């Protein structure tokens, strides 16, 4: 069995390496041509191109590895079926499970590898990419992209926002500090929620504290109703905040979600992304398992073009369902844990059903 396992693993790894290299190359080519105008318009240096490529590869690797494993499983077992090697192995008393076990063990190992990359490498790479694309090329403020909260300056004011939700056109935990010409605080305005309506930010309750410019002591407190806030920003200007979760590891997302919940803010997006950090790597195992029945059902009729086309089709369907379920999680229609694992569970059940229909 050691010889058989070694033969299967070498055959699998060889095809997997080709698939990963091909998918990364295609992804990089398409993605680069989408962004090359930004590089040219902002006269990016050669080092910026190199930084973009080196930091994109880990991100792309994480995205395409499940699809590459599915394609490799279909091509590996499909190729062995087409040459009757699977039939010969089973005629010698080797079960289907014994044939698939080393390949599934490798898929499980790659799932754990992806888990480590997600936790330790990918957040740093995403941070470098966001800084390059958003700050250096598009000129957005660095402070907005390097903190869990948003901080920015507007004339004589410093504005802090705990949570921005551009899709809902909402801001949570808005604090506005106003300073005089000597940089001493004059006023602090605070509101728990602001909504973007008719081109302005509106809040139902605004707490305003007035400070003495000489002593710095608070002298007045106003409780204002139905006020408009001048934040010098539209909802789309806060879209970069959504990318911040990509710069955080599972532990950082967990800490951030607990902090927001304790402060009374909505932490749904952070909790969904946190559970996705764990669920997403195990897509490798699910895709590997799903590839077994698809490869064996065709038998000698398997071919490379069909295997690749089938794998891409399954990958597209998986991506659509995962995006839909994640959106349900963000909108609180599904619990975060369920939103992260539902797609994997659906495709796992599909794989079992297909495997039970494979002819012995």
C-alpha positions as CSV (number, residue, x, y, z in Angstrom):
1,X,0.0,0.0,0.0
2,X,2.9,2.4,0.6
3,X,3.9,2.0,-3.1
4,X,0.3,2.6,-4.2
5,X,0.0,5.7,-1.9
6,X,3.2,7.1,-3.1
7,X,2.2,6.6,-6.8
8,X,-1.2,8.3,-6.2
9,X,0.3,11.2,-4.2
10,X,3.0,11.9,-6.8
11,X,0.5,11.8,-9.6
12,X,-1.9,14.0,-7.6
13,X,0.8,16.6,-6.6
14,X,2.1,16.9,-10.1
15,X,-1.3,17.8,-11.5
16,X,-2.1,20.0,-8.5
17,X,1.1,22.0,-9.1
18,X,0.2,22.6,-12.7
19,X,-3.4,23.6,-11.8
20,X,-2.3,26.0,-9.1
21,X,0.3,27.6,-11.3
22,X,-2.1,27.9,-14.2
23,X,-4.9,29.4,-12.0
24,X,-2.6,31.8,-10.3
25,X,-1.2,32.9,-13.7
26,X,-4.7,33.4,-15.2
27,X,-5.9,35.2,-12.1
28,X,-2.9,37.5,-12.0
29,X,-3.1,38.3,-15.7
30,X,-6.8,39.3,-15.5
31,X,-6.5,41.2,-12.2
32,X,-3.4,43.1,-13.3
33,X,-5.0,44.3,-16.6
34,X,-8.0,45.5,-14.5
35,X,-5.7,47.6,-12.3
36,X,-2.9,48.6,-14.7
37,X,-4.6,51.9,-15.5
38,X,-4.3,52.9,-11.9
39,X,-0.6,52.1,-11.9
40,X,-0.1,54.1,-15.1
41,X,-2.2,57.1,-14.1
42,X,-0.4,57.5,-10.8
43,X,3.1,56.8,-12.4
44,X,3.8,53.9,-10.1
45,X,7.4,52.9,-9.7
46,X,8.8,49.5,-10.7
47,X,8.9,48.5,-7.0
48,X,5.1,49.1,-6.8
49,X,4.5,46.5,-9.5
50,X,6.7,44.0,-7.7
51,X,5.0,44.7,-4.4
52,X,1.6,44.1,-6.0
53,X,2.6,40.8,-7.6
54,X,4.4,39.4,-4.5
55,X,1.5,40.3,-2.1
56,X,-1.2,39.2,-4.5
57,X,0.1,35.6,-4.9
58,X,-0.7,34.4,-1.3
59,X,-4.2,36.0,-1.6
60,X,-4.8,34.3,-5.0
61,X,-3.4,31.0,-3.7
62,X,-6.0,31.0,-0.9
63,X,-8.8,31.8,-3.4
64,X,-8.0,29.2,-6.1
65,X,-6.6,26.3,-4.0
66,X,-10.1,24.7,-3.4
67,X,-10.9,24.9,-7.1
68,X,-7.4,23.5,-8.0
69,X,-7.9,20.6,-5.7
70,X,-11.3,19.8,-7.2
71,X,-9.8,20.0,-10.7
72,X,-6.9,17.8,-9.7
73,X,-9.1,15.2,-8.1
74,X,-11.3,15.0,-11.2
75,X,-8.3,14.8,-13.5
76,X,-6.3,12.3,-11.4
77,X,-9.1,9.8,-10.8
78,X,-10.6,10.4,-14.2
79,X,-7.3,9.7,-15.8
80,X,-6.8,6.5,-13.8
81,X,-10.3,5.4,-14.7
82,X,-9.8,6.1,-18.4
83,X,-6.7,3.9,-18.4
84,X,-8.5,1.2,-16.4
85,X,-6.0,1.5,-13.5
86,X,-8.8,2.1,-11.0
87,X,-10.6,-1.0,-12.3
88,X,-7.3,-3.0,-12.0
89,X,-6.8,-1.8,-8.4
90,X,-10.4,-2.7,-7.4
91,X,-10.0,-6.1,-9.1
92,X,-7.0,-6.7,-6.7
93,X,-9.3,-6.2,-3.7
94,X,-8.4,-2.5,-3.1
95,X,-11.5,-0.6,-2.2
96,X,-12.4,2.8,-3.5
97,X,-11.9,4.2,0.0
98,X,-8.3,2.9,0.1
99,X,-7.6,4.6,-3.3
100,X,-9.1,7.9,-2.2
101,X,-7.8,8.0,1.4
102,X,-4.2,9.3,0.6
103,X,-5.6,12.0,-1.7
104,X,-8.2,13.1,0.9
105,X,-5.5,13.1,3.6
106,X,-3.5,15.5,1.4
107,X,-6.6,17.7,0.9
108,X,-7.1,17.8,4.7
109,X,-3.4,18.7,5.2
110,X,-3.8,21.5,2.6
111,X,-6.9,22.7,4.5
112,X,-4.8,23.1,7.7
113,X,-2.1,24.8,5.7
114,X,-4.6,27.3,4.3
115,X,-5.9,27.8,7.9
116,X,-2.3,28.9,8.9
117,X,-1.9,31.1,5.9
118,X,-5.3,32.8,6.6
119,X,-4.3,33.4,10.2
120,X,-0.6,34.5,9.9
121,X,0.3,35.5,6.3
122,X,-2.8,36.7,4.5
123,X,-3.7,39.6,6.9
124,X,-0.2,41.1,6.4
125,X,-0.4,40.6,2.6
126,X,-3.8,42.2,2.4
127,X,-2.6,45.2,4.5
128,X,0.2,45.7,2.0
129,X,-2.1,45.5,-0.9
130,X,-4.7,47.8,0.6
131,X,-2.0,50.4,1.4
132,X,-0.6,50.2,-2.2
133,X,-3.9,50.3,-4.0
134,X,-5.9,52.6,-1.8
135,X,-3.3,55.0,-0.3
136,X,-0.4,55.2,-2.7
137,X,-2.3,54.9,-5.9
138,X,-5.7,56.4,-5.1
139,X,-4.6,58.9,-2.4
140,X,-7.0,57.8,0.3
141,X,-6.0,58.7,3.9
142,X,-3.8,56.1,5.6
143,X,-5.5,56.5,8.9
144,X,-8.7,55.2,7.5
145,X,-7.1,52.0,6.4
146,X,-4.9,51.1,9.3
147,X,-7.2,51.2,12.3
148,X,-10.3,49.2,13.3
149,X,-11.9,52.6,13.7
150,X,-12.0,55.5,11.2
151,X,-10.1,58.6,12.1
152,X,-9.7,61.6,9.8
153,X,-9.2,65.4,9.9
154,X,-11.6,67.9,8.4
155,X,-10.4,71.5,8.8
156,X,-10.3,72.2,12.5
157,X,-12.1,69.0,13.4
158,X,-11.0,65.4,14.1
159,X,-13.7,62.8,13.4
160,X,-13.8,59.3,14.8
161,X,-16.2,56.6,13.6
162,X,-16.4,53.2,15.3
163,X,-18.3,51.3,12.5
164,X,-19.1,52.3,8.9
165,X,-21.7,50.5,6.9
166,X,-21.7,52.0,3.4
167,X,-24.2,49.5,2.0
168,X,-26.8,50.5,4.6
169,X,-25.6,54.2,4.5
170,X,-25.1,54.2,8.2
171,X,-22.3,55.2,10.7
172,X,-22.2,54.0,14.2
173,X,-20.4,55.7,17.1
174,X,-19.6,59.1,15.6
175,X,-17.5,61.5,17.6
176,X,-16.5,64.9,16.4
177,X,-13.8,66.9,18.2
178,X,-13.6,70.6,17.3
179,X,-10.4,72.6,18.1
180,X,-9.6,76.3,18.2
181,X,-6.7,78.0,16.4
182,X,-4.4,77.0,19.3
183,X,-5.3,73.4,19.0
184,X,-7.3,73.4,22.2
185,X,-10.6,71.5,22.3
186,X,-13.7,73.6,22.0
187,X,-16.4,71.1,21.5
188,X,-17.1,67.4,21.4
189,X,-20.2,66.0,19.6
190,X,-21.2,62.4,19.9
191,X,-24.0,60.2,18.4
192,X,-24.6,56.5,18.4
193,X,-26.1,56.3,14.9
194,X,-26.1,58.5,11.8
195,X,-28.0,57.8,8.6
196,X,-27.3,59.3,5.1
197,X,-30.5,61.0,3.9
198,X,-31.0,63.5,1.1
199,X,-27.3,64.1,0.8
200,X,-26.6,64.8,4.5
201,X,-25.9,62.7,7.6
202,X,-28.8,62.8,10.0
203,X,-29.0,61.8,13.6
204,X,-31.9,61.7,16.0
205,X,-29.9,62.3,19.2
206,X,-26.6,64.4,19.4
207,X,-24.8,65.0,22.7
208,X,-22.7,68.2,22.5
209,X,-20.2,69.1,25.2
210,X,-18.7,72.6,25.3
211,X,-15.2,73.1,26.8
212,X,-13.5,76.3,28.2
213,X,-10.7,77.1,25.8
214,X,-8.4,78.3,28.6
215,X,-8.8,75.7,31.4
216,X,-10.0,72.8,29.2
217,X,-12.9,72.2,31.6
218,X,-16.3,71.2,30.3
219,X,-18.8,74.0,30.9
220,X,-22.0,73.0,29.1
221,X,-23.8,69.8,27.8
222,X,-26.5,70.0,25.2
223,X,-28.8,67.2,24.2
224,X,-29.8,68.0,20.6
225,X,-32.6,66.3,18.6
226,X,-32.8,65.6,14.8
227,X,-29.5,67.2,13.8
228,X,-27.6,67.2,10.6
229,X,-23.8,66.4,10.7
230,X,-21.2,67.9,8.4
231,X,-18.8,65.0,8.0
232,X,-17.4,66.0,4.6
233,X,-17.8,62.4,3.5
234,X,-20.4,60.4,1.5
235,X,-21.2,56.7,2.2
236,X,-19.0,55.5,-0.7
237,X,-16.0,57.3,0.9
238,X,-16.1,54.8,3.7
239,X,-16.1,51.7,1.5
240,X,-12.4,51.1,2.4
241,X,-13.5,50.3,5.9
242,X,-15.0,47.0,4.6
243,X,-11.5,45.9,3.5
244,X,-10.1,46.2,7.1
245,X,-11.5,42.8,8.0
246,X,-9.3,41.3,5.4
247,X,-6.3,42.7,7.3
248,X,-7.3,40.9,10.5
249,X,-6.7,37.4,11.7
250,X,-9.3,35.2,13.4
251,X,-8.1,36.2,16.8
252,X,-8.1,39.9,16.0
253,X,-11.6,39.7,14.5
254,X,-12.8,37.9,17.6
255,X,-11.4,40.6,19.8
256,X,-12.9,43.3,17.6
257,X,-16.3,41.7,17.6
258,X,-16.4,41.4,21.4
259,X,-15.2,45.0,21.8
260,X,-17.9,46.3,19.4
261,X,-20.6,44.2,21.1
262,X,-19.6,45.5,24.6
263,X,-19.8,49.1,23.3
264,X,-23.3,48.5,21.9
265,X,-22.3,48.5,18.2
266,X,-23.3,46.0,15.5
267,X,-20.5,43.4,15.1
268,X,-22.3,41.1,12.7
269,X,-19.9,41.6,9.8
270,X,-16.9,40.9,12.0
271,X,-18.5,37.7,13.4
272,X,-19.4,36.4,10.0
273,X,-15.9,37.1,8.7
274,X,-14.4,35.5,11.8
275,X,-16.3,32.2,11.2
276,X,-15.4,32.4,7.5
277,X,-11.7,32.4,8.5
278,X,-12.2,28.8,9.9
279,X,-14.8,27.5,7.3
280,X,-13.1,28.7,4.2
281,X,-9.9,26.6,4.4
282,X,-12.0,23.4,4.8
283,X,-13.4,24.1,1.4
284,X,-10.3,22.3,0.1
285,X,-11.5,19.1,1.8
286,X,-15.1,19.5,0.6
287,X,-14.0,20.1,-3.0
288,X,-11.6,17.1,-2.9
289,X,-14.4,14.9,-1.6
290,X,-16.8,16.3,-4.2
291,X,-14.4,15.6,-7.0
292,X,-14.3,11.8,-6.3
293,X,-17.8,10.9,-7.6
294,X,-17.6,13.3,-10.5
295,X,-14.4,11.6,-11.6
296,X,-15.5,8.0,-11.1
297,X,-19.0,8.4,-12.6
298,X,-17.6,9.0,-16.1
299,X,-15.2,6.0,-16.0
300,X,-13.4,5.5,-19.3
301,X,-15.4,8.4,-20.8
302,X,-13.4,10.9,-18.7
303,X,-11.4,13.6,-20.5
304,X,-9.4,16.6,-19.5
305,X,-11.6,19.3,-21.1
306,X,-14.7,17.9,-19.5
307,X,-12.9,17.6,-16.1
308,X,-11.7,21.2,-16.2
309,X,-15.0,22.6,-17.4
310,X,-16.9,20.6,-14.8
311,X,-14.6,21.9,-12.0
312,X,-14.9,25.5,-13.1
313,X,-18.7,25.1,-13.2
314,X,-18.8,23.7,-9.7
315,X,-16.5,26.5,-8.5
316,X,-18.7,29.2,-10.0
317,X,-21.8,27.7,-8.3
318,X,-20.0,27.4,-5.0
319,X,-18.9,31.0,-5.2
320,X,-22.4,32.2,-6.0
321,X,-24.0,30.3,-3.1
322,X,-21.3,31.3,-0.7
323,X,-21.6,35.0,-1.6
324,X,-25.4,34.7,-1.2
325,X,-25.3,33.0,2.2
326,X,-22.6,35.4,3.4
327,X,-24.8,38.3,2.4
328,X,-27.6,36.8,4.5
329,X,-25.2,36.6,7.4
330,X,-24.2,40.2,7.0
331,X,-27.9,41.2,7.1
332,X,-28.6,39.1,10.2
333,X,-30.9,36.8,8.2
334,X,-28.7,33.9,9.2
335,X,-26.5,33.4,12.3
336,X,-22.8,34.1,11.6
337,X,-21.8,30.5,12.3
338,X,-24.5,29.1,9.9
339,X,-23.6,31.7,7.2
340,X,-20.0,30.6,7.2
341,X,-20.6,26.8,7.1
342,X,-23.8,26.4,5.2
343,X,-22.2,26.2,1.7
344,X,-19.7,23.6,2.8
345,X,-22.4,21.5,4.4
346,X,-24.5,21.7,1.2
347,X,-21.7,20.6,-1.0
348,X,-20.7,17.9,1.4
349,X,-24.2,16.4,1.3
350,X,-24.1,16.7,-2.5
351,X,-20.8,14.7,-2.5
352,X,-22.2,12.0,-0.3
353,X,-25.3,11.6,-2.6
354,X,-23.1,11.4,-5.7
355,X,-20.7,9.0,-4.1
356,X,-23.6,6.7,-3.2
357,X,-24.6,6.6,-6.8
358,X,-21.2,5.6,-8.1
359,X,-21.4,2.0,-9.5
360,X,-19.2,-0.5,-7.7
